[in-house]
Amino acid sequence: MKPQMIENSRRGMQWRSRRIWVLLAALFVLLTASSAQAQPPQAQRSPFSPGGIAIDWKHPNVIYGIDNDGAANSYQRDSAGVTPSGQRGKKPVAKPIQRITEGEIGDVLFDGRWRFQVVSTQTVDSYTMKTDAEPYDYVNLSRFDLTKRVFTPKAGFTLIVIQCRVVNGQNSTQRLWTAISDNKMHTALMAMEGSPHPPIGYDFEGGPIQSKPLAPGATLNFSVVFSVPQGTKLKELLFTLRNNSSFEKGTDARVSLSTDPEAKQASGDEKLRPHR
């Protein structure tokens, strides 16, 4: 074969080789881009702190917002921003899930962190603790038998036991903080005339300071014991919902205990007002 023909053949092979590499590179770029589009990131934070947002790309209509107090709330977008008239309106607007912190016995309240429910209320002659929780009667309103672990009221007083239920509505394990000595805690039975009556005991493991760790969605059923003067007309239970954290602010849930129709009518407009 002549030298010129050999040279031309070599150059042809080099050109074809370069062309193949270019095609392979282009194919790689296309496959990479396609893969990135097929599997977008699960969440986007901007940033994940008070005022920030997180978007679940698998469910694009769900947005998680972080309040200024650090609480995480889920939001639902309006459907495609279409107005009832059928004409296209404004862009979809995220609406916060309503948080209810006032209600009656049996209502499930929610402050964005904890779901809270008063299941029942009873007036009793004595109460036997079901757990190893310690009593907390700092003004001597009752007697407590350490051996039998039984509360009895002081003369002129009545024991009231309120059965409660809380559910951890957060995405992390938390303890419900109930320390009566903490001045940020406002839990008390409120009388009609406005006087508060703090609890003398929480019947759950860790009481009266804090609950055991509760996983997301975990439920805790427990009793709260009060000793009030005989003849006291009760208005409501004020219960502070708070994590075991020194920097977090609690939320006061209010449950009406009044049997007076006029008192209920007077507070009816406030009962279902969402917490802001």
C-alpha positions as CSV (number, residue, x, y, z in Angstrom):
1,M,0.0,0.0,0.0
2,K,1.3,3.4,-0.9
3,P,2.3,5.8,1.9
4,Q,-0.4,8.3,0.9
5,M,-3.1,5.8,1.1
6,I,-1.9,4.6,4.5
7,E,-1.9,8.2,5.8
8,N,-5.4,8.8,4.5
9,S,-6.7,5.6,6.2
10,R,-5.1,6.6,9.5
11,R,-6.7,10.1,9.4
12,G,-10.1,8.5,8.6
13,M,-9.9,6.2,11.6
14,Q,-9.0,9.1,13.9
15,W,-11.9,11.2,12.6
16,R,-14.4,8.3,13.2
17,S,-12.9,7.6,16.7
18,R,-13.4,11.3,17.6
19,R,-16.9,11.2,16.3
20,I,-17.8,8.2,18.4
21,W,-16.4,9.8,21.5
22,V,-18.4,13.0,20.9
23,L,-21.6,10.9,20.5
24,L,-20.9,9.0,23.7
25,A,-20.3,12.2,25.6
26,A,-23.5,13.7,24.3
27,L,-25.4,10.5,25.3
28,F,-23.9,10.6,28.8
29,V,-25.0,14.2,29.3
30,L,-28.6,13.3,28.1
31,L,-28.8,10.3,30.4
32,T,-27.5,12.3,33.4
33,A,-30.0,15.1,32.9
34,S,-32.9,12.6,32.4
35,S,-31.9,10.9,35.6
36,A,-31.8,14.1,37.6
37,Q,-35.2,15.1,36.3
38,A,-36.7,11.7,37.1
39,Q,-35.5,11.7,40.7
40,P,-35.7,15.3,42.1
41,P,-34.6,16.0,45.7
42,Q,-37.1,15.0,48.4
43,A,-37.1,18.4,50.1
44,Q,-35.9,21.9,49.6
45,R,-35.0,24.1,52.5
46,S,-34.7,27.8,52.3
47,P,-33.6,27.6,55.1
48,F,-35.0,25.1,57.6
49,S,-35.4,27.7,60.4
50,P,-38.1,30.2,61.5
51,G,-39.5,31.7,58.4
52,G,-38.2,29.0,56.1
53,I,-40.0,26.4,54.1
54,A,-39.6,22.7,53.0
55,I,-41.3,21.3,49.9
56,D,-42.1,17.6,49.5
57,W,-41.5,17.1,45.7
58,K,-43.4,13.7,45.7
59,H,-46.5,15.7,47.0
60,P,-46.0,19.2,45.5
61,N,-49.2,20.5,47.0
62,V,-47.8,20.0,50.5
63,I,-45.5,22.6,52.1
64,Y,-44.0,22.6,55.5
65,G,-43.5,26.0,57.1
66,I,-41.5,27.0,60.2
67,D,-43.2,29.5,62.5
68,N,-41.2,32.2,64.3
69,D,-41.6,30.1,67.5
70,G,-39.9,27.1,65.7
71,A,-43.1,25.0,65.2
72,A,-43.4,23.1,62.0
73,N,-46.7,23.3,60.3
74,S,-48.0,21.6,57.1
75,Y,-49.8,23.6,54.5
76,Q,-52.1,22.6,51.6
77,R,-52.1,24.6,48.3
78,D,-55.3,25.8,46.7
79,S,-56.3,23.6,43.7
80,A,-54.4,25.0,40.7
81,G,-55.3,28.6,41.5
82,V,-58.7,28.2,39.7
83,T,-61.5,30.4,40.9
84,P,-65.1,29.2,41.2
85,S,-66.0,31.2,38.1
86,G,-63.7,28.9,36.1
87,Q,-61.3,31.7,35.2
88,R,-57.7,31.5,36.3
89,G,-57.0,33.5,39.4
90,K,-54.0,34.2,41.5
91,K,-51.2,31.7,42.0
92,P,-51.9,28.9,44.5
93,V,-51.7,30.2,48.1
94,A,-50.7,27.9,51.0
95,K,-53.3,27.8,53.8
96,P,-52.2,26.7,57.3
97,I,-53.9,23.8,59.0
98,Q,-56.1,25.3,61.7
99,R,-54.8,24.9,65.3
100,I,-57.5,24.7,67.9
101,T,-56.6,25.4,71.6
102,E,-60.1,25.8,73.1
103,G,-62.9,23.3,73.4
104,E,-65.0,21.1,75.6
105,I,-64.7,17.7,77.2
106,G,-64.1,15.1,74.4
107,D,-62.8,17.7,71.9
108,V,-59.3,17.0,70.4
109,L,-57.2,20.2,70.6
110,F,-54.0,20.8,68.6
111,D,-51.4,23.5,69.1
112,G,-49.1,22.5,66.2
113,R,-47.1,20.2,68.5
114,W,-49.4,18.3,70.8
115,R,-52.9,16.9,70.5
116,F,-54.7,17.2,73.8
117,Q,-58.0,15.8,75.0
118,V,-59.9,15.8,78.3
119,V,-61.6,12.4,78.3
120,S,-63.5,12.7,81.6
121,T,-63.7,14.5,85.0
122,Q,-64.6,13.1,88.3
123,T,-65.1,14.2,91.9
124,V,-63.8,11.5,94.2
125,D,-63.2,10.8,98.0
126,S,-59.7,9.5,97.4
127,Y,-57.4,8.7,94.5
128,T,-54.8,5.9,94.3
129,M,-51.8,6.7,92.1
130,K,-51.3,4.1,89.3
131,T,-47.6,5.0,88.7
132,D,-44.6,5.9,90.8
133,A,-45.1,9.6,90.1
134,E,-44.5,11.9,93.1
135,P,-47.2,14.2,94.5
136,Y,-46.8,17.9,94.4
137,D,-49.0,19.6,97.0
138,Y,-47.0,22.7,97.9
139,V,-49.8,24.4,99.9
140,N,-51.0,21.3,101.9
141,L,-54.4,20.9,100.2
142,S,-54.5,17.1,100.7
143,R,-53.0,14.2,102.4
144,F,-50.9,11.5,100.7
145,D,-50.2,8.0,102.1
146,L,-46.7,7.2,101.0
147,T,-47.2,3.5,101.6
148,K,-50.6,3.0,99.8
149,R,-49.9,6.0,97.5
150,V,-53.4,7.4,98.1
151,F,-54.5,11.0,98.0
152,T,-57.3,12.1,100.3
153,P,-58.6,15.7,100.5
154,K,-57.9,18.1,103.4
155,A,-61.0,19.0,105.5
156,G,-63.2,21.4,103.6
157,F,-61.7,20.4,100.2
158,T,-62.7,18.0,97.4
159,L,-60.5,15.9,95.1
160,I,-61.1,16.3,91.3
161,V,-59.5,13.9,88.9
162,I,-59.3,14.8,85.2
163,Q,-58.5,12.0,82.7
164,C,-56.4,13.4,79.9
165,R,-54.8,12.2,76.7
166,V,-51.9,13.7,74.7
167,V,-50.5,12.6,71.4
168,N,-47.1,13.8,70.1
169,G,-47.9,15.5,66.8
170,Q,-44.3,16.3,66.0
171,N,-41.8,14.5,63.8
172,S,-39.3,13.9,66.6
173,T,-39.4,12.2,70.0
174,Q,-40.4,14.6,72.8
175,R,-41.2,14.7,76.5
176,L,-44.3,16.6,77.7
177,W,-43.1,19.1,80.2
178,T,-45.4,19.6,83.3
179,A,-43.1,20.9,86.0
180,I,-45.4,22.8,88.3
181,S,-42.5,24.9,89.8
182,D,-41.8,26.3,86.3
183,N,-43.4,29.8,86.1
184,K,-44.0,29.3,82.4
185,M,-46.5,26.5,83.2
186,H,-50.0,27.7,83.8
187,T,-51.9,24.4,84.3
188,A,-54.7,24.8,86.7
189,L,-58.4,24.4,87.3
190,M,-60.0,27.8,86.8
191,A,-63.0,28.7,89.1
192,M,-65.9,30.8,87.9
193,E,-64.7,33.8,90.0
194,G,-61.3,33.5,88.3
195,S,-59.1,31.9,91.0
196,P,-56.7,29.2,89.7
197,H,-56.2,25.8,91.5
198,P,-52.9,24.2,90.5
199,P,-52.7,20.4,90.3
200,I,-51.4,18.3,93.2
201,G,-50.2,15.4,91.1
202,Y,-49.7,14.0,87.6
203,D,-50.2,10.3,87.4
204,F,-47.7,9.3,84.7
205,E,-44.1,8.0,84.8
206,G,-41.9,10.9,85.5
207,G,-44.6,13.1,87.0
208,P,-44.9,15.8,88.2
209,I,-41.9,17.0,86.1
210,Q,-42.1,15.4,82.6
211,S,-43.4,12.4,80.7
212,K,-41.3,9.6,79.4
213,P,-40.0,10.1,75.8
214,L,-42.9,9.9,73.4
215,A,-42.2,9.0,69.8
216,P,-44.0,10.8,66.9
217,G,-47.6,9.8,67.1
218,A,-47.3,8.1,70.5
219,T,-50.2,8.5,72.9
220,L,-50.1,9.1,76.7
221,N,-53.2,8.6,78.9
222,F,-52.9,10.0,82.4
223,S,-54.8,11.6,85.3
224,V,-54.3,15.0,86.8
225,V,-55.3,15.4,90.4
226,F,-56.6,18.6,92.0
227,S,-57.8,19.6,95.5
228,V,-60.3,22.5,95.5
229,P,-62.5,24.1,98.2
230,Q,-65.8,22.4,98.5
231,G,-68.6,24.2,96.5
232,T,-66.1,25.6,93.9
233,K,-67.8,26.2,90.6
234,L,-65.4,25.2,87.9
235,K,-65.1,27.2,84.6
236,E,-62.4,25.4,82.7
237,L,-59.1,23.4,82.7
238,L,-56.1,25.4,81.6
239,F,-53.4,23.1,80.5
240,T,-50.0,24.3,79.2
241,L,-48.6,22.2,76.4
242,R,-44.9,22.4,76.1
243,N,-41.8,20.3,75.2
244,N,-39.0,19.7,77.6
245,S,-37.0,22.6,76.3
246,S,-36.0,25.8,78.1
247,F,-36.1,28.0,75.0
248,E,-39.5,26.9,73.6
249,K,-42.7,28.7,74.6
250,G,-45.7,26.6,75.6
251,T,-49.3,26.9,74.5
252,D,-52.2,27.2,76.9
253,A,-55.1,24.9,76.0
254,R,-58.5,25.6,77.5
255,V,-61.2,23.0,78.1
256,S,-64.6,24.2,79.3
257,L,-65.9,22.3,82.4
258,S,-68.9,24.6,83.1
259,T,-72.4,23.1,83.3
260,D,-73.9,26.6,83.3
261,P,-75.6,27.2,79.9
262,E,-75.3,31.0,80.2
263,A,-71.5,30.7,80.9
264,K,-71.1,28.4,77.9
265,Q,-73.1,30.8,75.7
266,A,-70.9,33.7,76.8
267,S,-67.7,31.9,75.8
268,G,-69.1,30.1,72.8
269,D,-67.6,32.5,70.2
270,E,-64.2,32.1,71.7
271,K,-64.2,28.3,72.0
272,L,-63.1,27.4,68.5
273,R,-60.9,30.3,67.8
274,P,-57.7,29.0,66.2
275,H,-54.4,29.7,68.0
276,R,-52.3,32.2,66.1
